[in-house]
Amino acid sequence: MRDVRSSGFQFPRPHRITRGSKQIRDKRTAQALLVFGVVLACVELYVIFGVL
């Protein structure tokens, strides 16, 4: 009987996030947060100047 561990067979590993896709996701998250911050600042200025 053959030993399965010594043969070239390897169990399929779960898909891991590669470094490139993680960087892309981090970049998109940073851009989304930046856009959200700019929109929030505009709304705050609108409210402040709307009161005056």
C-alpha positions as CSV (number, residue, x, y, z in Angstrom):
1,M,0.0,0.0,0.0
2,R,1.3,3.4,-0.9
3,D,1.7,6.2,1.6
4,V,-0.4,9.1,0.4
5,R,1.7,11.7,2.2
6,S,4.9,10.7,0.4
7,S,3.4,10.9,-3.0
8,G,3.0,14.1,-5.0
9,F,-0.6,14.5,-4.1
10,Q,-1.5,17.6,-2.1
11,F,-4.9,18.5,-0.7
12,P,-6.4,21.6,-2.3
13,R,-5.9,24.5,0.0
14,P,-8.6,27.2,0.6
15,H,-8.2,30.3,-1.5
16,R,-6.1,32.8,0.2
17,I,-6.1,36.5,-0.5
18,T,-3.0,37.4,-2.5
19,R,-1.0,40.4,-1.6
20,G,-2.0,42.2,-4.8
21,S,-5.7,41.9,-4.3
22,K,-5.4,42.9,-0.7
23,Q,-3.6,46.1,-1.8
24,I,-6.3,46.8,-4.3
25,R,-9.0,46.3,-1.7
26,D,-7.2,48.6,0.7
27,K,-6.8,51.2,-1.9
28,R,-10.5,51.1,-2.8
29,T,-11.4,51.3,0.9
30,A,-9.1,54.4,1.3
31,Q,-10.7,56.1,-1.7
32,A,-14.2,55.4,-0.4
33,L,-13.3,56.8,3.0
34,L,-11.8,59.9,1.4
35,V,-14.9,60.5,-0.7
36,F,-17.1,60.0,2.3
37,G,-15.1,62.5,4.3
38,V,-15.3,65.1,1.6
39,V,-19.1,64.7,1.3
40,L,-19.5,64.9,5.0
41,A,-17.4,68.1,5.2
42,C,-19.6,69.6,2.4
43,V,-22.7,68.7,4.3
44,E,-21.3,70.3,7.5
45,L,-20.4,73.5,5.7
46,Y,-23.9,73.6,4.1
47,V,-25.5,73.3,7.5
48,I,-23.3,75.9,9.1
49,F,-23.8,78.5,6.3
50,G,-27.4,77.6,6.1
51,V,-28.0,78.7,9.7
52,L,-26.3,82.1,9.1
